[in-house]
Amino acid sequence: MINRYLAKKAERDNPPAGRFIEVNGVRLHYVEHGTGDPVVLLHGNGSMIQDFECGGLVGLVAKDHRVIVFDRPGFGHSDRPRSVVWTPDAQAELIEGALGRIGVSNAIVLGHSWGASVAAAMALKYPALVRGLVLASGYYYPTVKPEVVAMAAPALPIVGDVLRYTLSPLLSRLTWPLMMSKIFGPRSVPEKFEAFPKEMALRPSQIRASAAEAALMIPDAFMLRGRYADLKMPIVIIAGEQDKLIDIDTQSARLHADVAQSSFRRIAGHGHMIQQTATDQVMSAITEVADASRALAAAAE
């Protein structure tokens, strides 16, 4: 009862800031700012629109572009029907449908962490839609990750439902400082991140979405691992050199080797949350992709 009350309170304290669109029966929440060539931002596991907003990336992109940011299914204020296995491919299809409804047929797509898998899936499935990619702090190839088993527990039928309404929110609150230290390390958590709605992330519904994506992490990487060479658009891969969550040599560096036209930016002194701690450099990566895609379009005319 306490967890249900706290979840409802979090939603009252953090009402939707954007608009809703329904695609294939799924209600998606998104925000949109600025004008110009479209740029789509896709957040990582456990996160939501406010990550990009409080970090300042939305404001930077909106200066010269039309920026569209989605709460991915199950996060923030977006639905996540349990009848669907929300793989990167399934999410790519949903977001493509949403973009079509709001008049976007050609965009640069940035994905952070789990969102990078969705961005890559979009580019593979809809190459005419994605004219450029920025892949930040992503996980692209399967590796042994024993911690995924514990992280995925709240997604289990019955047992997971009991956990996410009882122990999981409590444990998540207790371990929040340690988790933040790991994902932001070696940098400290910036003051601007205080605007991130922590209590929204600790709702039972979002805990389940996070657990489900943890469970899908390795299988999805296994499915996508041999397809990256098919990506032909301009791509910038960007990652913090001291990422404590994902080994960038076996992930981002390997992806760079597999995708001939990609460039790779290793950000020294930064960890997993580069969209927060190295926001200007992430914006620079978006600009690089935008310039390269415009040059390709001009050459084709």
C-alpha positions as CSV (number, residue, x, y, z in Angstrom):
1,M,0.0,0.0,0.0
2,I,2.9,2.4,0.8
3,N,4.6,1.6,-2.5
4,R,1.3,2.2,-4.4
5,Y,0.8,5.5,-2.6
6,L,4.4,6.7,-3.3
7,A,4.0,5.7,-7.0
8,K,0.8,7.7,-7.3
9,K,2.4,10.7,-5.5
10,A,5.4,10.6,-7.8
11,E,3.1,10.8,-10.8
12,R,1.1,13.7,-9.2
13,D,4.4,15.5,-8.4
14,N,5.7,15.0,-11.9
15,P,2.8,15.3,-14.3
16,P,3.4,14.8,-18.1
17,A,5.2,17.8,-19.6
18,G,4.6,16.9,-23.2
19,R,2.0,15.2,-25.4
20,F,0.6,11.7,-25.9
21,I,0.3,9.8,-29.1
22,E,-1.2,6.3,-29.5
23,V,0.5,3.8,-31.8
24,N,-0.8,0.3,-32.1
25,G,-2.8,0.6,-28.9
26,V,0.3,1.9,-27.0
27,R,0.2,5.4,-25.4
28,L,3.5,7.1,-25.7
29,H,4.6,10.3,-24.0
30,Y,7.0,12.7,-25.8
31,V,8.2,16.3,-25.7
32,E,9.2,18.4,-28.7
33,H,11.2,21.6,-28.9
34,G,12.9,23.8,-31.5
35,T,12.7,23.9,-35.3
36,G,14.9,22.5,-38.1
37,D,16.1,19.1,-39.0
38,P,14.7,16.5,-36.6
39,V,16.8,14.9,-33.9
40,V,15.3,12.0,-31.8
41,L,16.7,11.2,-28.3
42,L,16.2,7.8,-26.8
43,H,17.1,7.3,-23.1
44,G,18.6,4.3,-21.4
45,N,17.2,1.7,-19.1
46,G,15.5,3.0,-15.9
47,S,15.5,6.5,-17.2
48,M,13.0,8.9,-18.9
49,I,12.7,12.2,-20.8
50,Q,13.9,14.2,-17.8
51,D,17.4,12.7,-18.1
52,F,18.0,14.6,-21.3
53,E,16.2,17.7,-20.1
54,C,18.0,18.2,-16.7
55,G,21.3,17.3,-18.3
56,G,20.9,20.2,-20.8
57,L,21.1,18.2,-24.0
58,V,17.5,19.0,-25.1
59,G,18.2,22.7,-24.8
60,L,21.4,22.5,-26.8
61,V,19.9,20.4,-29.6
62,A,16.8,22.7,-29.8
63,K,18.9,25.7,-30.7
64,D,19.4,24.4,-34.2
65,H,17.1,21.4,-34.6
66,R,13.6,20.1,-33.9
67,V,14.3,17.8,-31.0
68,I,11.9,15.0,-30.1
69,V,12.3,13.0,-26.9
70,F,10.3,9.9,-26.0
71,D,9.6,8.2,-22.8
72,R,10.3,4.7,-24.1
73,P,7.6,2.0,-23.3
74,G,7.2,1.6,-19.5
75,F,9.2,4.6,-18.5
76,G,8.1,8.0,-17.5
77,H,4.5,8.4,-18.6
78,S,4.5,5.8,-21.5
79,D,2.6,2.5,-21.4
80,R,4.2,-0.9,-21.7
81,P,1.6,-3.6,-22.4
82,R,2.7,-7.0,-21.0
83,S,1.4,-8.7,-24.1
84,V,4.5,-7.5,-26.0
85,V,8.1,-8.5,-25.6
86,W,9.7,-5.1,-25.8
87,T,12.9,-5.9,-27.7
88,P,14.8,-3.1,-29.5
89,D,13.1,-4.2,-32.7
90,A,9.6,-3.9,-31.2
91,Q,10.4,-0.5,-29.8
92,A,11.9,0.6,-33.1
93,E,8.7,-0.2,-34.8
94,L,6.6,1.6,-32.2
95,I,8.8,4.8,-32.4
96,E,8.8,4.7,-36.2
97,G,5.0,4.7,-36.1
98,A,5.0,7.6,-33.7
99,L,7.4,9.7,-35.8
100,G,5.3,9.1,-38.8
101,R,2.2,10.4,-37.0
102,I,4.0,13.6,-36.1
103,G,5.4,14.2,-39.6
104,V,9.0,13.0,-39.2
105,S,10.3,10.9,-42.1
106,N,14.0,11.6,-41.8
107,A,15.9,12.2,-38.6
108,I,19.2,11.9,-36.7
109,V,18.7,9.4,-33.8
110,L,20.7,9.4,-30.6
111,G,20.4,6.5,-28.2
112,H,22.1,6.3,-24.8
113,S,22.8,2.9,-23.2
114,W,19.8,0.6,-23.8
115,G,18.4,3.3,-26.0
116,A,21.5,2.9,-28.3
117,S,20.2,-0.7,-29.0
118,V,16.8,0.8,-30.0
119,A,18.5,3.4,-32.2
120,A,20.6,0.8,-34.0
121,A,17.5,-1.4,-34.5
122,M,15.6,1.6,-36.0
123,A,18.5,2.3,-38.4
124,L,18.6,-1.4,-39.5
125,K,14.8,-1.7,-39.8
126,Y,14.1,1.8,-41.3
127,P,17.3,3.0,-43.0
128,A,15.3,5.7,-45.0
129,L,14.1,7.2,-41.7
130,V,17.4,7.3,-39.9
131,R,19.9,9.5,-41.7
132,G,22.5,9.5,-39.0
133,L,23.2,7.8,-35.7
134,V,24.8,8.8,-32.4
135,L,25.4,5.7,-30.2
136,A,26.3,6.7,-26.7
137,S,27.5,4.3,-24.0
138,G,25.9,1.3,-25.6
139,Y,25.9,-2.5,-25.2
140,Y,26.2,-4.1,-28.6
141,Y,27.8,-7.6,-28.2
142,P,26.8,-10.4,-25.8
143,T,29.1,-11.0,-22.8
144,V,28.9,-12.8,-19.5
145,K,27.1,-10.5,-17.0
146,P,26.0,-12.4,-13.9
147,E,24.5,-9.3,-12.3
148,V,21.8,-9.3,-15.0
149,V,20.1,-12.3,-13.3
150,A,19.4,-10.4,-10.1
151,M,18.5,-7.2,-12.0
152,A,15.9,-9.1,-14.0
153,A,14.1,-10.7,-11.0
154,P,11.2,-8.2,-10.8
155,A,10.2,-9.0,-14.4
156,L,9.4,-12.7,-13.5
157,P,5.8,-13.7,-13.5
158,I,4.1,-13.7,-10.1
159,V,7.3,-13.7,-8.0
160,G,8.5,-10.5,-9.8
161,D,5.1,-8.9,-9.3
162,V,5.4,-9.5,-5.5
163,L,8.9,-8.2,-5.4
164,R,8.2,-5.0,-7.3
165,Y,5.3,-4.0,-5.0
166,T,7.2,-4.9,-1.8
167,L,11.0,-5.2,-1.5
168,S,12.2,-3.9,-4.8
169,P,11.3,-0.2,-4.3
170,L,12.8,-0.3,-0.8
171,L,16.0,-1.9,-1.9
172,S,16.2,0.5,-4.9
173,R,16.0,3.5,-2.5
174,L,18.6,2.0,-0.2
175,T,21.0,1.3,-3.1
176,W,20.3,4.5,-5.1
177,P,23.5,6.4,-3.9
178,L,25.7,3.3,-4.7
179,M,24.0,2.9,-8.1
180,M,24.5,6.6,-8.9
181,S,28.1,6.4,-7.9
182,K,28.6,3.5,-10.3
183,I,26.9,4.9,-13.3
184,F,28.3,8.5,-12.9
185,G,31.8,7.4,-11.8
186,P,34.6,8.5,-11.9
187,R,32.7,11.8,-11.9
188,S,30.5,12.9,-9.1
189,V,26.8,13.2,-9.6
190,P,26.2,16.7,-11.0
191,E,23.9,19.1,-9.1
192,K,21.7,19.4,-12.2
193,F,20.8,15.7,-11.8
194,E,18.8,16.7,-8.7
195,A,16.0,17.7,-11.1
196,F,15.7,14.1,-12.2
197,P,12.5,12.6,-10.7
198,K,14.0,9.7,-8.7
199,E,10.6,8.6,-7.3
200,M,9.2,8.1,-10.8
201,A,12.0,5.6,-11.4
202,L,11.2,3.7,-8.2
203,R,7.5,3.0,-9.1
204,P,6.7,-0.7,-9.3
205,S,5.7,-0.3,-13.0
206,Q,9.0,1.3,-14.0
207,I,11.0,-1.2,-11.9
208,R,9.3,-4.0,-13.9
209,A,10.2,-2.2,-17.2
210,S,13.8,-1.8,-16.1
211,A,14.0,-5.5,-15.0
212,A,12.6,-6.7,-18.3
213,E,15.2,-4.7,-20.2
214,A,17.9,-6.1,-18.1
215,A,16.7,-9.6,-18.9
216,L,16.7,-8.7,-22.7
217,M,20.1,-7.1,-22.7
218,I,22.2,-10.1,-23.6
219,P,19.7,-11.9,-25.9
220,D,19.2,-8.7,-27.8
221,A,22.9,-8.1,-28.3
222,F,23.2,-11.7,-29.5
223,M,20.5,-11.0,-32.1
224,L,22.0,-7.8,-33.4
225,R,25.7,-8.6,-33.2
226,G,26.1,-9.7,-36.8
227,R,24.0,-7.0,-38.4
228,Y,25.9,-3.8,-37.6
229,A,27.9,-3.9,-40.8
230,D,24.7,-3.2,-42.7
231,L,24.5,0.3,-41.2
232,K,25.4,2.7,-44.0
233,M,24.5,6.1,-42.6
234,P,27.0,8.4,-40.8
235,I,27.6,7.2,-37.3
236,V,29.4,8.6,-34.3
237,I,30.0,6.2,-31.4
238,I,30.8,7.9,-28.1
239,A,31.6,6.5,-24.7
240,G,33.3,7.4,-21.5
241,E,36.7,5.8,-21.1
242,Q,36.1,4.9,-17.5
243,D,32.6,3.5,-17.9
244,K,32.0,1.2,-14.8
245,L,28.9,-0.4,-16.3
246,I,30.0,-1.4,-19.8
247,D,33.4,-2.2,-21.1
248,I,33.9,0.2,-24.0
249,D,36.7,-1.8,-25.6
250,T,34.6,-4.9,-26.0
251,Q,31.5,-2.8,-27.0
252,S,32.0,0.7,-28.5
253,A,35.5,0.1,-29.8
254,R,34.4,-3.3,-31.4
255,L,31.4,-1.7,-33.0
256,H,33.6,1.0,-34.5
257,A,35.8,-1.7,-36.0
258,D,32.7,-3.4,-37.5
259,V,31.2,-0.3,-39.0
260,A,33.5,1.1,-41.6
261,Q,32.1,4.6,-41.8
262,S,31.8,5.2,-38.1
263,S,33.9,7.5,-36.0
264,F,34.6,6.8,-32.3
265,R,35.0,9.4,-29.6
266,R,36.5,8.1,-26.3
267,I,35.8,10.7,-23.6
268,A,38.6,10.6,-21.1
269,G,37.8,11.0,-17.4
270,H,34.1,10.2,-17.9
271,G,31.9,7.2,-17.2
272,H,28.5,5.8,-18.4
273,M,26.5,9.0,-18.0
274,I,28.2,11.1,-20.7
275,Q,24.9,12.8,-21.7
276,Q,25.0,14.4,-18.2
277,T,28.8,14.9,-17.6
278,A,30.0,15.5,-21.1
279,T,26.9,17.1,-22.6
280,D,28.8,19.5,-24.9
281,Q,30.8,16.6,-26.4
282,V,27.6,14.6,-27.0
283,M,26.2,17.7,-28.7
284,S,29.3,17.9,-30.8
285,A,28.8,14.3,-31.9
286,I,25.3,15.2,-33.0
287,T,26.6,18.1,-35.0
288,E,29.2,15.9,-36.6
289,V,26.6,13.4,-37.8
290,A,24.3,16.3,-39.0
291,D,27.1,17.8,-41.0
292,A,28.1,14.4,-42.5
293,S,24.5,13.5,-43.4
294,R,24.0,16.9,-45.1
295,A,27.2,16.4,-47.1
296,L,26.0,13.0,-48.3
297,A,22.6,14.4,-49.3
298,A,24.3,17.3,-51.2
299,A,26.6,14.8,-53.0
300,A,23.6,12.7,-54.0
301,E,21.8,15.6,-55.7
